[in-house]
């Protein structure tokens, strides 16, 4: 009995180690042979996306797999727009041969290199900064250099990651109708997320935005022009205060805490897109486009679109 229990423990441990060993590769379905990748790239006329990765690797390698190479839209873009090839930089045999072919160091942090179907390098070696933002920008640059169409959803991913990287601030605009507020505010560049709710007995829109992309004053002016900022509450030293520019008064505290409305993302939630797995920016922008009677399908990936069918 003890031997049987130990055997099953060993099996479980083996599964655990196997799973752990793949963390560095994320959720991408990688090819593992360079010659095969070159052949498929020629047949399908796609660029080759090579990940040189330490497997099993250090915390940087694991985090790259977990945080960057497991983002669903990044995974989809790598698999659909490129031929993905993983080369382990701490293995012998074929991996070591390809490492030497491209003059890549062994036992190194993640490196990405992207080549055209005829094996010409499209962009400089992607290394040192291990962020989703850097990788997506590199992918878009490579597609542009290879004179390929860049999908709208991938451009939106780049925008969302850049906004998040810049750092977000929070503000609240009150107005006559938060459906109109979400529709008008969400389309502004630099706005990462909008949400309909209530504060001080008023309908408000909670806004997360990147001040490096759009200043608070600019955002306030555009919201006011769309009649979506009769009052403005912003987080200042963790206390909600009313903007002097809108009310012409001194700073005041909100008397009631914010609460989310049940009909947040009104236009999105009345459509057949409501059950899709969407990013925050996708939700806000799609809700805005639907509210204006526009077709938002360009902001969806092919796999998201296929789920609608």
TORKOL-4160 file (C-alpha; in steps of 0.2 Angstrom, whole numbers, padded with zeros to 4 digits, m for minus):
309
<pt num="1" X="0000" Y="0000" Z="0000"/>
<pt num="2" X="0014" Y="0012" Z="0005"/>
<pt num="3" X="0023" Y="0008" Z="m0012"/>
<pt num="4" X="0006" Y="0012" Z="m0022"/>
<pt num="5" X="0004" Y="0028" Z="m0012"/>
<pt num="6" X="0022" Y="0033" Z="m0016"/>
<pt num="7" X="0020" Y="0029" Z="m0034"/>
<pt num="8" X="0004" Y="0041" Z="m0035"/>
<pt num="9" X="0013" Y="0054" Z="m0026"/>
<pt num="10" X="0027" Y="0053" Z="m0038"/>
<pt num="11" X="0015" Y="0054" Z="m0053"/>
<pt num="12" X="0007" Y="0070" Z="m0045"/>
<pt num="13" X="0024" Y="0077" Z="m0042"/>
<pt num="14" X="0029" Y="0073" Z="m0060"/>
<pt num="15" X="0013" Y="0083" Z="m0066"/>
<pt num="16" X="0017" Y="0097" Z="m0055"/>
<pt num="17" X="0035" Y="0098" Z="m0061"/>
<pt num="18" X="0030" Y="0097" Z="m0079"/>
<pt num="19" X="0017" Y="0111" Z="m0077"/>
<pt num="20" X="0030" Y="0122" Z="m0068"/>
<pt num="21" X="0042" Y="0119" Z="m0082"/>
<pt num="22" X="0030" Y="0126" Z="m0094"/>
<pt num="23" X="0026" Y="0142" Z="m0085"/>
<pt num="24" X="0040" Y="0151" Z="m0094"/>
<pt num="25" X="0031" Y="0147" Z="m0111"/>
<pt num="26" X="0014" Y="0154" Z="m0106"/>
<pt num="27" X="m0001" Y="0148" Z="m0115"/>
<pt num="28" X="0006" Y="0149" Z="m0133"/>
<pt num="29" X="0006" Y="0133" Z="m0143"/>
<pt num="30" X="0025" Y="0134" Z="m0148"/>
<pt num="31" X="0034" Y="0124" Z="m0162"/>
<pt num="32" X="0050" Y="0117" Z="m0156"/>
<pt num="33" X="0060" Y="0114" Z="m0172"/>
<pt num="34" X="0067" Y="0128" Z="m0182"/>
<pt num="35" X="0067" Y="0119" Z="m0199"/>
<pt num="36" X="0049" Y="0115" Z="m0196"/>
<pt num="37" X="0045" Y="0133" Z="m0192"/>
<pt num="38" X="0054" Y="0140" Z="m0207"/>
<pt num="39" X="0044" Y="0127" Z="m0218"/>
<pt num="40" X="0027" Y="0132" Z="m0211"/>
<pt num="41" X="0031" Y="0151" Z="m0212"/>
<pt num="42" X="0035" Y="0149" Z="m0231"/>
<pt num="43" X="0019" Y="0139" Z="m0234"/>
<pt num="44" X="0008" Y="0150" Z="m0224"/>
<pt num="45" X="0017" Y="0166" Z="m0229"/>
<pt num="46" X="0019" Y="0172" Z="m0210"/>
<pt num="47" X="0033" Y="0180" Z="m0201"/>
<pt num="48" X="0042" Y="0169" Z="m0188"/>
<pt num="49" X="0041" Y="0173" Z="m0170"/>
<pt num="50" X="0056" Y="0165" Z="m0160"/>
<pt num="51" X="0056" Y="0165" Z="m0141"/>
<pt num="52" X="0073" Y="0161" Z="m0134"/>
<pt num="53" X="0068" Y="0156" Z="m0116"/>
<pt num="54" X="0076" Y="0148" Z="m0101"/>
<pt num="55" X="0065" Y="0133" Z="m0096"/>
<pt num="56" X="0064" Y="0130" Z="m0082"/>
<pt num="57" X="0070" Y="0148" Z="m0078"/>
<pt num="58" X="0072" Y="0162" Z="m0066"/>
<pt num="59" X="0058" Y="0173" Z="m0059"/>
<pt num="60" X="0060" Y="0185" Z="m0074"/>
<pt num="61" X="0057" Y="0170" Z="m0086"/>
<pt num="62" X="0043" Y="0163" Z="m0076"/>
<pt num="63" X="0034" Y="0180" Z="m0074"/>
<pt num="64" X="0036" Y="0183" Z="m0093"/>
<pt num="65" X="0027" Y="0167" Z="m0097"/>
<pt num="66" X="0014" Y="0170" Z="m0083"/>
<pt num="67" X="0011" Y="0189" Z="m0086"/>
<pt num="68" X="0015" Y="0192" Z="m0104"/>
<pt num="69" X="0014" Y="0176" Z="m0114"/>
<pt num="70" X="m0003" Y="0171" Z="m0105"/>
<pt num="71" X="m0012" Y="0187" Z="m0110"/>
<pt num="72" X="m0026" Y="0179" Z="m0121"/>
<pt num="73" X="m0026" Y="0193" Z="m0135"/>
<pt num="74" X="m0007" Y="0192" Z="m0135"/>
<pt num="75" X="m0007" Y="0173" Z="m0136"/>
<pt num="76" X="m0020" Y="0174" Z="m0150"/>
<pt num="77" X="m0009" Y="0187" Z="m0160"/>
<pt num="78" X="0006" Y="0177" Z="m0159"/>
<pt num="79" X="m0002" Y="0161" Z="m0164"/>
<pt num="80" X="m0013" Y="0168" Z="m0178"/>
<pt num="81" X="m0001" Y="0182" Z="m0186"/>
<pt num="82" X="0015" Y="0173" Z="m0184"/>
<pt num="83" X="0023" Y="0156" Z="m0183"/>
<pt num="84" X="0028" Y="0154" Z="m0165"/>
<pt num="85" X="0044" Y="0144" Z="m0161"/>
<pt num="86" X="0052" Y="0142" Z="m0144"/>
<pt num="87" X="0070" Y="0138" Z="m0141"/>
<pt num="88" X="0076" Y="0134" Z="m0124"/>
<pt num="89" X="0092" Y="0143" Z="m0120"/>
<pt num="90" X="0098" Y="0130" Z="m0107"/>
<pt num="91" X="0096" Y="0114" Z="m0117"/>
<pt num="92" X="0108" Y="0104" Z="m0128"/>
<pt num="93" X="0105" Y="0097" Z="m0145"/>
<pt num="94" X="0094" Y="0106" Z="m0157"/>
<pt num="95" X="0091" Y="0121" Z="m0145"/>
<pt num="96" X="0109" Y="0124" Z="m0143"/>
<pt num="97" X="0112" Y="0123" Z="m0162"/>
<pt num="98" X="0099" Y="0136" Z="m0165"/>
<pt num="99" X="0105" Y="0147" Z="m0151"/>
<pt num="100" X="0123" Y="0147" Z="m0159"/>
<pt num="101" X="0115" Y="0150" Z="m0176"/>
<pt num="102" X="0108" Y="0166" Z="m0170"/>
<pt num="103" X="0122" Y="0170" Z="m0158"/>
<pt num="104" X="0111" Y="0170" Z="m0143"/>
<pt num="105" X="0118" Y="0168" Z="m0125"/>
<pt num="106" X="0114" Y="0152" Z="m0115"/>
<pt num="107" X="0105" Y="0153" Z="m0098"/>
<pt num="108" X="0098" Y="0170" Z="m0103"/>
<pt num="109" X="0082" Y="0180" Z="m0099"/>
<pt num="110" X="0069" Y="0180" Z="m0112"/>
<pt num="111" X="0073" Y="0186" Z="m0129"/>
<pt num="112" X="0061" Y="0188" Z="m0144"/>
<pt num="113" X="0067" Y="0189" Z="m0162"/>
<pt num="114" X="0055" Y="0191" Z="m0177"/>
<pt num="115" X="0059" Y="0186" Z="m0195"/>
<pt num="116" X="0050" Y="0187" Z="m0211"/>
<pt num="117" X="0044" Y="0171" Z="m0220"/>
<pt num="118" X="0061" Y="0172" Z="m0230"/>
<pt num="119" X="0071" Y="0173" Z="m0214"/>
<pt num="120" X="0075" Y="0191" Z="m0214"/>
<pt num="121" X="0075" Y="0200" Z="m0197"/>
<pt num="122" X="0061" Y="0213" Z="m0196"/>
<pt num="123" X="0065" Y="0222" Z="m0180"/>
<pt num="124" X="0079" Y="0224" Z="m0168"/>
<pt num="125" X="0081" Y="0210" Z="m0155"/>
<pt num="126" X="0068" Y="0212" Z="m0141"/>
<pt num="127" X="0076" Y="0211" Z="m0124"/>
<pt num="128" X="0080" Y="0219" Z="m0107"/>
<pt num="129" X="0062" Y="0226" Z="m0104"/>
<pt num="130" X="0050" Y="0211" Z="m0100"/>
<pt num="131" X="0033" Y="0219" Z="m0102"/>
<pt num="132" X="0018" Y="0216" Z="m0112"/>
<pt num="133" X="0018" Y="0233" Z="m0119"/>
<pt num="134" X="0036" Y="0231" Z="m0126"/>
<pt num="135" X="0031" Y="0215" Z="m0134"/>
<pt num="136" X="0015" Y="0221" Z="m0142"/>
<pt num="137" X="0024" Y="0236" Z="m0149"/>
<pt num="138" X="0037" Y="0225" Z="m0156"/>
<pt num="139" X="0024" Y="0214" Z="m0164"/>
<pt num="140" X="0016" Y="0229" Z="m0172"/>
<pt num="141" X="0032" Y="0236" Z="m0178"/>
<pt num="142" X="0037" Y="0219" Z="m0186"/>
<pt num="143" X="0020" Y="0217" Z="m0195"/>
<pt num="144" X="0022" Y="0235" Z="m0202"/>
<pt num="145" X="0039" Y="0232" Z="m0208"/>
<pt num="146" X="0033" Y="0216" Z="m0216"/>
<pt num="147" X="0019" Y="0227" Z="m0225"/>
<pt num="148" X="0005" Y="0217" Z="m0216"/>
<pt num="149" X="m0011" Y="0223" Z="m0210"/>
<pt num="150" X="m0012" Y="0227" Z="m0192"/>
<pt num="151" X="m0028" Y="0221" Z="m0184"/>
<pt num="152" X="m0038" Y="0234" Z="m0174"/>
<pt num="153" X="m0039" Y="0223" Z="m0159"/>
<pt num="154" X="m0020" Y="0222" Z="m0158"/>
<pt num="155" X="m0019" Y="0241" Z="m0159"/>
<pt num="156" X="m0031" Y="0243" Z="m0145"/>
<pt num="157" X="m0021" Y="0231" Z="m0134"/>
<pt num="158" X="m0006" Y="0242" Z="m0137"/>
<pt num="159" X="m0016" Y="0257" Z="m0132"/>
<pt num="160" X="m0022" Y="0249" Z="m0117"/>
<pt num="161" X="m0005" Y="0243" Z="m0111"/>
<pt num="162" X="0003" Y="0260" Z="m0114"/>
<pt num="163" X="m0011" Y="0268" Z="m0104"/>
<pt num="164" X="m0008" Y="0256" Z="m0090"/>
<pt num="165" X="0010" Y="0258" Z="m0090"/>
<pt num="166" X="0009" Y="0277" Z="m0089"/>
<pt num="167" X="m0001" Y="0275" Z="m0073"/>
<pt num="168" X="m0019" Y="0278" Z="m0070"/>
<pt num="169" X="m0029" Y="0291" Z="m0060"/>
<pt num="170" X="m0047" Y="0291" Z="m0055"/>
<pt num="171" X="m0060" Y="0304" Z="m0056"/>
<pt num="172" X="m0079" Y="0305" Z="m0056"/>
<pt num="173" X="m0090" Y="0316" Z="m0067"/>
<pt num="174" X="m0109" Y="0319" Z="m0063"/>
<pt num="175" X="m0122" Y="0322" Z="m0077"/>
<pt num="176" X="m0140" Y="0321" Z="m0082"/>
<pt num="177" X="m0137" Y="0303" Z="m0089"/>
<pt num="178" X="m0123" Y="0292" Z="m0086"/>
<pt num="179" X="m0127" Y="0282" Z="m0102"/>
<pt num="180" X="m0122" Y="0297" Z="m0112"/>
<pt num="181" X="m0107" Y="0300" Z="m0100"/>
<pt num="182" X="m0100" Y="0283" Z="m0103"/>
<pt num="183" X="m0103" Y="0284" Z="m0122"/>
<pt num="184" X="m0094" Y="0301" Z="m0124"/>
<pt num="185" X="m0080" Y="0300" Z="m0111"/>
<pt num="186" X="m0074" Y="0282" Z="m0116"/>
<pt num="187" X="m0069" Y="0287" Z="m0133"/>
<pt num="188" X="m0056" Y="0299" Z="m0127"/>
<pt num="189" X="m0038" Y="0294" Z="m0130"/>
<pt num="190" X="m0030" Y="0291" Z="m0113"/>
<pt num="191" X="m0046" Y="0284" Z="m0105"/>
<pt num="192" X="m0043" Y="0267" Z="m0099"/>
<pt num="193" X="m0060" Y="0262" Z="m0091"/>
<pt num="194" X="m0077" Y="0270" Z="m0088"/>
<pt num="195" X="m0091" Y="0264" Z="m0076"/>
<pt num="196" X="m0108" Y="0271" Z="m0072"/>
<pt num="197" X="m0113" Y="0274" Z="m0054"/>
<pt num="198" X="m0120" Y="0285" Z="m0041"/>
<pt num="199" X="m0113" Y="0298" Z="m0029"/>
<pt num="200" X="m0121" Y="0312" Z="m0019"/>
<pt num="201" X="m0138" Y="0307" Z="m0026"/>
<pt num="202" X="m0132" Y="0310" Z="m0044"/>
<pt num="203" X="m0128" Y="0300" Z="m0059"/>
<pt num="204" X="m0109" Y="0299" Z="m0061"/>
<pt num="205" X="m0096" Y="0291" Z="m0072"/>
<pt num="206" X="m0081" Y="0284" Z="m0064"/>
<pt num="207" X="m0066" Y="0287" Z="m0075"/>
<pt num="208" X="m0049" Y="0279" Z="m0075"/>
<pt num="209" X="m0037" Y="0289" Z="m0086"/>
<pt num="210" X="m0018" Y="0291" Z="m0089"/>
<pt num="211" X="m0013" Y="0309" Z="m0085"/>
<pt num="212" X="0002" Y="0307" Z="m0096"/>
<pt num="213" X="m0009" Y="0304" Z="m0111"/>
<pt num="214" X="m0024" Y="0316" Z="m0107"/>
<pt num="215" X="m0023" Y="0329" Z="m0093"/>
<pt num="216" X="m0037" Y="0331" Z="m0080"/>
<pt num="217" X="m0040" Y="0348" Z="m0087"/>
<pt num="218" X="m0042" Y="0342" Z="m0105"/>
<pt num="219" X="m0053" Y="0327" Z="m0099"/>
<pt num="220" X="m0064" Y="0339" Z="m0089"/>
<pt num="221" X="m0066" Y="0351" Z="m0104"/>
<pt num="222" X="m0070" Y="0338" Z="m0116"/>
<pt num="223" X="m0083" Y="0330" Z="m0104"/>
<pt num="224" X="m0090" Y="0347" Z="m0101"/>
<pt num="225" X="m0092" Y="0351" Z="m0119"/>
<pt num="226" X="m0102" Y="0335" Z="m0121"/>
<pt num="227" X="m0113" Y="0340" Z="m0106"/>
<pt num="228" X="m0106" Y="0326" Z="m0096"/>
<pt num="229" X="m0098" Y="0335" Z="m0082"/>
<pt num="230" X="m0110" Y="0346" Z="m0072"/>
<pt num="231" X="m0099" Y="0342" Z="m0057"/>
<pt num="232" X="m0082" Y="0333" Z="m0055"/>
<pt num="233" X="m0076" Y="0323" Z="m0041"/>
<pt num="234" X="m0057" Y="0318" Z="m0041"/>
<pt num="235" X="m0047" Y="0308" Z="m0029"/>
<pt num="236" X="m0035" Y="0320" Z="m0020"/>
<pt num="237" X="m0026" Y="0313" Z="m0005"/>
<pt num="238" X="m0039" Y="0299" Z="m0004"/>
<pt num="239" X="m0053" Y="0312" Z="m0002"/>
<pt num="240" X="m0066" Y="0315" Z="m0015"/>
<pt num="241" X="m0067" Y="0334" Z="m0019"/>
<pt num="242" X="m0077" Y="0344" Z="m0031"/>
<pt num="243" X="m0068" Y="0353" Z="m0045"/>
<pt num="244" X="m0067" Y="0372" Z="m0043"/>
<pt num="245" X="m0067" Y="0373" Z="m0062"/>
<pt num="246" X="m0084" Y="0366" Z="m0064"/>
<pt num="247" X="m0093" Y="0373" Z="m0049"/>
<pt num="248" X="m0084" Y="0389" Z="m0046"/>
<pt num="249" X="m0083" Y="0385" Z="m0028"/>
<pt num="250" X="m0069" Y="0379" Z="m0015"/>
<pt num="251" X="m0066" Y="0361" Z="m0013"/>
<pt num="252" X="m0080" Y="0351" Z="m0005"/>
<pt num="253" X="m0081" Y="0333" Z="0001"/>
<pt num="254" X="m0093" Y="0321" Z="m0007"/>
<pt num="255" X="m0107" Y="0317" Z="0006"/>
<pt num="256" X="m0111" Y="0299" Z="m0001"/>
<pt num="257" X="m0099" Y="0286" Z="m0006"/>
<pt num="258" X="m0098" Y="0280" Z="m0024"/>
<pt num="259" X="m0108" Y="0265" Z="m0029"/>
<pt num="260" X="m0109" Y="0256" Z="m0046"/>
<pt num="261" X="m0125" Y="0256" Z="m0056"/>
<pt num="262" X="m0134" Y="0240" Z="m0061"/>
<pt num="263" X="m0135" Y="0246" Z="m0079"/>
<pt num="264" X="m0117" Y="0250" Z="m0081"/>
<pt num="265" X="m0111" Y="0248" Z="m0099"/>
<pt num="266" X="m0129" Y="0250" Z="m0105"/>
<pt num="267" X="m0126" Y="0248" Z="m0123"/>
<pt num="268" X="m0114" Y="0233" Z="m0122"/>
<pt num="269" X="m0125" Y="0224" Z="m0110"/>
<pt num="270" X="m0140" Y="0225" Z="m0122"/>
<pt num="271" X="m0130" Y="0217" Z="m0136"/>
<pt num="272" X="m0124" Y="0200" Z="m0140"/>
<pt num="273" X="m0107" Y="0205" Z="m0136"/>
<pt num="274" X="m0110" Y="0205" Z="m0117"/>
<pt num="275" X="m0104" Y="0187" Z="m0114"/>
<pt num="276" X="m0088" Y="0189" Z="m0122"/>
<pt num="277" X="m0072" Y="0190" Z="m0112"/>
<pt num="278" X="m0066" Y="0208" Z="m0115"/>
<pt num="279" X="m0053" Y="0219" Z="m0108"/>
<pt num="280" X="m0058" Y="0235" Z="m0099"/>
<pt num="281" X="m0054" Y="0246" Z="m0113"/>
<pt num="282" X="m0063" Y="0235" Z="m0126"/>
<pt num="283" X="m0078" Y="0235" Z="m0114"/>
<pt num="284" X="m0078" Y="0254" Z="m0113"/>
<pt num="285" X="m0074" Y="0258" Z="m0132"/>
<pt num="286" X="m0087" Y="0245" Z="m0138"/>
<pt num="287" X="m0100" Y="0252" Z="m0127"/>
<pt num="288" X="m0096" Y="0269" Z="m0133"/>
<pt num="289" X="m0097" Y="0264" Z="m0152"/>
<pt num="290" X="m0113" Y="0254" Z="m0149"/>
<pt num="291" X="m0121" Y="0269" Z="m0141"/>
<pt num="292" X="m0117" Y="0280" Z="m0156"/>
<pt num="293" X="m0123" Y="0266" Z="m0168"/>
<pt num="294" X="m0106" Y="0261" Z="m0175"/>
<pt num="295" X="m0100" Y="0244" Z="m0179"/>
<pt num="296" X="m0087" Y="0238" Z="m0166"/>
<pt num="297" X="m0081" Y="0222" Z="m0174"/>
<pt num="298" X="m0064" Y="0229" Z="m0178"/>
<pt num="299" X="m0060" Y="0230" Z="m0160"/>
<pt num="300" X="m0063" Y="0211" Z="m0158"/>
<pt num="301" X="m0051" Y="0198" Z="m0161"/>
<pt num="302" X="m0055" Y="0183" Z="m0174"/>
<pt num="303" X="m0057" Y="0171" Z="m0159"/>
<pt num="304" X="m0069" Y="0183" Z="m0150"/>
<pt num="305" X="m0079" Y="0186" Z="m0166"/>
<pt num="306" X="m0080" Y="0167" Z="m0169"/>
<pt num="307" X="m0088" Y="0165" Z="m0152"/>
<pt num="308" X="m0102" Y="0177" Z="m0158"/>
<pt num="309" X="m0107" Y="0164" Z="m0171"/>
